[in-house]
Amino acid sequence: MHDIRAIRENPAAFDLGLSRRGLPPQADAILADDKRHRALVTQAQTGQARRNEASKAIGAAMAKGDQAAAEALKAEVAALKQSLPACEAEAEVLGTQIRDALAAIPNLPADDVPLGEDESGNVEQKRWGTPRTFDFTPREHADFAPALGLDFETAAKMSGARFAFLKGQMARLERALGQYMLDMQTGAAGYVECATPLLVRDDAAFGTTQLPKFREDLFQTTDGRWLISTSEMSLTNAVREQIMDAGALPLRMTALTPCFRSEAGAAGRDTRGYIRQHQFWKVELVSIVEPEASDAELERKTLAAEAVLEGLNLPYRRMLLCSGDMGFAARKTYDLEVWLPGQGAYREISSCSNCGDFQARRMNARYRSAADKNPRFVHTLNGSGLAVGRTLVAILENGQEADGSVTLPPALHPYMGGITRLEP
């Protein structure tokens, strides 16, 4: 949510930020509505004050025997009583219209975000690891993983496309990955493990910007709740409508949860395999910090996600997303892309974003420091640490052998009960 006061103070800066997102100027239209809204609010307040004043004056006039003055005041009160509701209603409608307009505009990019229209404008920041050299042609996981227990056919019979039924060693590998990631993030990275609701209400989904823009990407229950598309929705909303003490910050929370996405905007993409599913597991990383700390926190969070990939010896690269490829709520985002030898390409496995105060304004999440009596909005950050299913795919493709088996990274051996290879 954007701050209307900031737009009033510097409309040119607001429009410049929109232009970097590839959007047309909107400050003039918003401020015109804002000016009209403030005028209506002032009119309603002035009218209400005059109505109260005139109502009191009626008694005083009658006490003096000034019937003409009393009647004039009664007429004035009656006219105000008739006109005020329309003025107040118009102000309320216009106020809602302004709030809806501000809620539909994406966050403005940070100054160091590169300009670009789409992913072609993203900038590679670094690479880690050397892709393995195979003495055979590596295959995509969808071609050999079914023999290892990644069953798409059984899932399709009961649930349709974009679901999987994991069996035996494959189910254990997915569980092991989630536990390994949690141990990494609650250990050296210092995140507090949480177990969150998988269903949230409208206001929570609005707070983290899934509503209203991404309604079609969510699954809704018959009682109106929403299945979380990421535990960012429940973790970040843990601080909604609060004023925290600055001493309690930073808050760093993590959770391993199922996530549910309709993939409404991904028709035809990754229809084979385990990369783009309606249901998947993910370890989420959420930080709540003071504004001055959010830039450093983004770097810290990204390093925490990278540590998982490095611990599993999976080659990856870090990409700084351009202004046209960032998510709706982000002011700056790093994507981590893991090497998939079956595709011969790097694919996204984590996205770490600094949202500034964009979500905090929607949630009314604030903090107060000892030096400042007025509460300020916190900054929120989120990232994957990591997407479990995509990490599983990376392990399968990078560890595949010519006979269809898969060699597992040593870091997972304790979580697999000593199993070091998956066998067909």
C-alpha positions in Angstrom: 0.0 0.0 0.0 1.3 3.4 -0.9 1.5 6.4 1.4 -0.8 9.1 0.1 1.2 11.7 2.0 4.4 10.7 0.2 2.5 11.1 -3.2 1.3 14.6 -2.1 4.8 15.6 -1.1 6.5 14.3 -4.3 4.2 13.3 -7.1 7.0 13.4 -9.6 9.0 10.8 -7.7 5.9 8.5 -7.5 5.3 8.7 -11.2 9.0 8.1 -11.9 8.8 4.9 -9.8 5.8 3.8 -11.8 7.6 4.5 -15.0 10.4 2.2 -13.9 7.7 -0.5 -13.5 6.5 0.2 -17.0 3.3 1.9 -15.8 1.8 5.3 -16.8 1.7 8.3 -14.5 -1.1 8.2 -11.9 -0.2 10.8 -9.3 -2.4 13.6 -10.8 -5.5 11.4 -10.9 -4.9 10.1 -7.4 -4.3 13.6 -6.0 -7.4 15.0 -7.7 -9.5 12.4 -6.0 -7.5 13.0 -2.8 -8.2 16.8 -2.9 -11.9 16.2 -3.5 -12.0 13.6 -0.6 -10.3 16.0 1.8 -12.7 18.8 0.8 -15.7 16.5 1.5 -14.3 15.4 4.8 -13.7 19.0 5.8 -17.2 20.0 4.6 -18.8 17.1 6.6 -16.8 18.0 9.7 -17.6 21.7 9.4 -21.3 20.9 8.8 -21.4 18.6 11.8 -19.8 21.1 14.1 -22.2 23.8 12.9 -25.2 21.5 13.4 -24.1 20.8 17.0 -23.6 24.6 17.6 -26.9 25.5 16.1 -28.7 22.8 18.1 -27.4 24.3 21.3 -28.3 27.8 20.1 -31.9 26.8 19.7 -32.4 26.4 23.4 -30.7 29.6 24.2 -32.9 31.5 21.7 -36.1 30.0 23.1 -34.9 30.9 26.6 -34.7 34.5 25.5 -38.1 34.3 23.9 -36.6 34.9 20.4 -38.9 32.7 18.5 -37.8 33.9 15.1 -34.1 33.1 15.8 -35.1 29.7 17.1 -37.1 28.9 14.0 -34.2 30.0 11.8 -31.8 27.8 13.7 -34.2 24.8 13.5 -34.4 25.3 9.7 -30.6 25.4 9.5 -30.3 22.2 11.6 -32.9 20.5 9.4 -31.1 21.5 6.2 -27.8 20.2 7.6 -29.4 17.0 8.8 -30.6 16.5 5.2 -27.4 17.4 3.4 -24.7 15.9 5.7 -25.4 12.2 5.0 -24.9 12.7 1.3 -21.7 14.5 1.9 -20.4 11.8 4.3 -21.5 9.0 2.0 -19.6 10.6 -1.0 -16.5 11.1 1.2 -16.7 7.4 2.2 -17.1 6.2 -1.4 -14.2 8.3 -2.6 -12.0 7.3 0.3 -12.6 3.6 -0.5 -11.9 4.4 -4.2 -8.6 6.0 -3.3 -7.6 3.1 -1.0 -8.5 0.6 -3.7 -6.5 2.5 -6.3 -3.4 2.6 -4.0 -3.7 -1.0 -3.2 -3.8 -2.0 -6.9 -0.5 -0.2 -7.6 2.7 -2.3 -7.2 5.6 -1.3 -4.9 8.1 1.1 -6.4 11.6 -0.2 -7.2 14.6 0.6 -5.0 17.1 3.0 -6.6 19.6 0.3 -7.3 17.2 -2.0 -9.1 18.1 -2.2 -12.8 15.7 -1.0 -15.4 14.1 -3.7 -17.6 10.8 -5.0 -19.0 11.1 -8.7 -18.3 13.6 -11.4 -17.2 16.0 -10.5 -20.0 16.8 -7.4 -18.0 17.8 -9.3 -14.8 21.5 -8.9 -13.8 23.6 -11.9 -12.7 25.4 -11.1 -9.4 27.4 -14.2 -8.9 27.7 -18.0 -9.6 28.6 -20.7 -7.2 29.7 -24.3 -8.0 30.7 -25.9 -11.3 28.1 -27.9 -13.2 28.9 -31.6 -13.3 30.4 -33.1 -16.4 28.5 -36.3 -17.4 29.8 -39.2 -19.4 26.3 -39.8 -20.6 23.5 -37.5 -21.7 21.7 -36.3 -18.6 17.9 -36.7 -18.5 15.2 -34.5 -17.1 13.8 -35.8 -13.8 10.4 -36.6 -15.3 12.0 -39.2 -17.5 13.7 -41.3 -14.8 12.2 -40.3 -11.4 9.0 -42.3 -11.8 11.1 -45.5 -11.4 12.4 -44.0 -8.1 9.0 -43.4 -6.6 7.9 -40.0 -8.1 4.5 -41.1 -9.3 2.5 -38.7 -11.5 0.0 -41.2 -12.9 -1.5 -42.2 -9.6 -1.8 -38.6 -8.5 -3.5 -37.7 -11.8 -6.1 -40.4 -11.3 -7.3 -38.9 -8.0 -6.5 -35.2 -8.3 -5.7 -34.3 -12.0 -2.7 -32.7 -13.5 0.1 -30.9 -11.5 0.0 -33.3 -8.5 2.4 -36.1 -7.5 2.3 -39.2 -5.3 5.7 -39.8 -3.7 6.5 -43.3 -2.5 9.1 -44.9 -0.4 12.6 -43.5 -0.8 11.3 -40.5 -2.8 8.8 -39.6 0.0 11.7 -39.9 2.5 13.9 -37.7 0.4 11.3 -34.9 0.4 10.9 -35.2 4.1 14.6 -35.2 4.6 15.1 -32.1 2.5 12.5 -30.2 4.6 14.1 -31.2 7.8 17.6 -30.4 6.6 16.4 -26.9 5.5 14.7 -26.2 8.8 17.8 -27.2 10.7 19.9 -24.9 8.6 17.6 -21.9 9.0 16.9 -22.4 12.7 20.6 -23.1 13.4 23.3 -20.7 12.0 20.7 -18.5 10.2 18.9 -17.8 13.5 15.3 -18.1 12.4 12.6 -19.2 14.9 10.6 -22.2 13.7 6.9 -21.7 13.5 3.9 -23.9 12.8 1.3 -21.7 11.1 -2.3 -22.0 9.9 -2.7 -23.2 6.3 -6.0 -21.3 5.9 -6.3 -17.5 6.2 -9.0 -14.9 5.9 -9.4 -12.1 3.4 -7.7 -9.4 5.5 -4.6 -11.6 5.9 -4.4 -12.4 2.2 -4.8 -8.7 1.5 -2.0 -7.8 4.0 0.6 -9.8 2.1 -0.8 -8.6 -1.3 -2.2 -11.9 -2.6 -5.6 -10.2 -2.6 -7.1 -8.7 -4.7 -4.6 -8.9 -7.5 -3.7 -12.6 -7.3 -7.1 -14.0 -6.4 -7.1 -16.4 -9.4 -3.8 -18.0 -8.2 -5.3 -19.0 -4.9 -7.6 -21.8 -3.8 -10.6 -20.8 -1.7 -12.6 -23.0 0.7 -16.4 -23.1 0.8 -16.4 -20.9 4.0 -14.4 -18.2 2.3 -10.9 -18.8 3.7 -7.9 -19.1 1.5 -5.3 -21.9 1.3 -1.9 -20.3 1.7 0.2 -20.1 -1.4 3.2 -19.6 0.8 3.6 -19.4 4.6 4.7 -15.8 4.1 1.0 -15.2 4.3 0.7 -16.5 7.8 4.2 -15.6 9.1 4.1 -12.0 8.0 0.5 -11.5 9.3 1.7 -12.6 12.8 2.6 -8.9 13.4 -0.5 -7.3 11.8 -2.3 -4.6 13.7 0.5 -4.4 16.3 2.8 -1.7 17.6 6.0 -3.5 18.6 8.8 -2.3 20.7 12.0 -1.6 18.7 13.9 -3.8 21.1 11.9 -6.8 19.8 13.2 -6.3 16.3 14.4 -7.9 14.2 12.0 -10.8 14.1 13.1 -13.8 12.0 10.6 -16.6 11.4 10.6 -19.8 9.4 8.1 -22.5 8.6 7.9 -25.7 6.6 4.4 -25.9 5.2 2.5 -27.3 2.3 1.7 -24.5 -0.2 -1.2 -24.4 -2.7 -1.3 -22.5 -6.0 -3.8 -22.7 -8.8 -1.1 -21.7 -11.3 -3.7 -19.8 -13.2 -1.1 -17.6 -14.9 1.2 -20.5 -15.8 -0.8 -22.4 -18.5 1.5 -24.5 -20.6 4.6 -23.9 -18.4 6.4 -26.9 -16.9 3.5 -29.2 -17.5 5.9 -32.2 -17.1 7.5 -33.1 -13.9 7.7 -31.8 -10.4 8.7 -28.1 -10.9 5.3 -26.4 -11.1 2.7 -28.1 -8.9 -0.6 -27.2 -7.3 0.6 -28.5 -4.0 4.2 -28.4 -2.7 6.3 -28.0 0.4 8.4 -24.9 1.0 10.6 -23.5 3.8 9.8 -19.8 4.1 11.9 -17.1 5.6 10.2 -13.9 6.9 11.9 -11.0 8.6 10.3 -8.0 10.3 12.9 -5.2 10.8 13.4 -1.5 11.3 13.5 0.4 8.0 17.2 1.2 8.3 18.0 -2.5 8.6 16.1 -3.9 5.6 18.8 -3.6 3.0 21.2 -5.5 5.1 18.5 -8.0 6.0 17.9 -8.8 2.4 21.5 -9.7 1.9 21.5 -11.8 5.1 18.3 -13.6 4.0 19.7 -14.4 0.6 22.9 -15.8 2.1 20.8 -18.1 4.3 19.0 -19.5 1.3 22.3 -19.8 -0.6 23.8 -21.8 2.3 21.3 -24.6 1.7 22.3 -24.9 -1.9 26.0 -24.9 -1.1 25.4 -27.5 1.7 23.8 -29.7 -0.9 26.6 -28.9 -3.4 24.1 -27.7 -6.0 25.5 -25.1 -8.5 23.5 -21.9 -8.6 23.6 -18.3 -9.6 22.2 -15.2 -8.0 20.1 -12.8 -10.1 19.1 -9.2 -9.3 15.7 -8.8 -10.8 15.0 -5.8 -13.0 12.1 -3.4 -12.4 9.8 -5.2 -14.8 10.3 -8.7 -13.4 9.9 -8.1 -9.7 6.9 -9.3 -7.8 4.0 -6.9 -7.0 5.0 -6.3 -3.3 8.8 -6.1 -3.8 11.0 -3.1 -3.9 14.1 -5.3 -4.5 14.5 -9.0 -5.2 17.2 -11.6 -5.6 16.4 -14.8 -7.4 18.5 -17.9 -6.8 18.6 -20.2 -9.8 19.8 -23.8 -9.5 21.5 -25.7 -12.3 19.4 -28.4 -13.9 21.5 -30.6 -16.2 18.5 -32.3 -17.7 17.3 -28.9 -19.0 20.8 -27.5 -19.4 19.6 -24.4 -17.7 19.4 -22.5 -14.5 15.9 -22.4 -12.9 14.5 -20.4 -10.1 14.6 -22.1 -6.7 14.3 -19.2 -4.3 13.2 -15.6 -4.5 14.2 -13.2 -1.6 12.5 -9.8 -1.5 12.6 -6.6 0.5 9.0 -5.2 0.5 9.9 -2.1 2.5 6.8 -0.8 4.3 4.5 -1.8 1.5 2.9 -4.8 3.3 3.2 -3.2 6.7 0.9 -0.4 5.7 -1.7 -2.9 4.5 -1.4 -4.8 7.8 -1.0 -1.7 10.0 2.2 -3.3 11.5 4.3 -0.7 13.3 7.0 -0.3 16.0 8.0 2.4 18.4 11.5 3.3 19.5 12.5 5.0 22.7 13.8 8.0 20.8 10.6 8.4 18.8 7.1 8.6 20.4 5.3 8.2 17.1 5.1 4.6 15.8 6.6 3.9 12.4 5.8 1.2 9.9 8.1 -1.8 10.0 9.8 -3.2 6.9 9.0 -6.8 5.9 11.1 -9.3 3.9 10.4 -12.8 2.7 12.2 -15.5 0.8 12.3 -19.2 0.2 14.9 -21.2 2.1 14.1 -23.3 -0.1 11.3 -24.6 -2.3 11.5 -28.3 -1.3 10.1 -29.8 -4.6 12.4 -27.8 -6.8 15.4 -28.8 -4.6 14.4 -32.4 -4.9 14.4 -32.0 -8.7 17.9 -30.4 -8.6 19.2 -33.3 -6.5 17.7 -35.9 -8.8 19.1 -34.3 -12.0 22.5 -33.4 -10.6 23.0 -36.7 -8.9 21.6 -39.0 -11.6 23.7 -41.9 -12.9 23.5 -43.8 -16.2 21.8 -46.8 -14.6 18.9 -44.6 -13.3 20.1 -44.4 -9.7 20.8 -41.1 -8.0 23.7 -40.3 -5.7 22.6 -38.2 -2.7 24.6 -35.3 -1.3 26.5 -36.3 1.9 24.6 -33.6 3.9 21.4 -35.6 3.5 22.8 -39.0 4.5 22.0 -38.6 8.2 18.4 -37.5 7.3 18.0 -40.5 5.1 18.9 -43.1 7.7 22.2 -43.8 6.0 20.8 -44.2 2.5 23.3 -42.7 0.1 21.7 -43.6 -3.2 18.2 -43.9 -4.7 17.8 -47.1 -6.6 15.2 -47.7 -9.4 
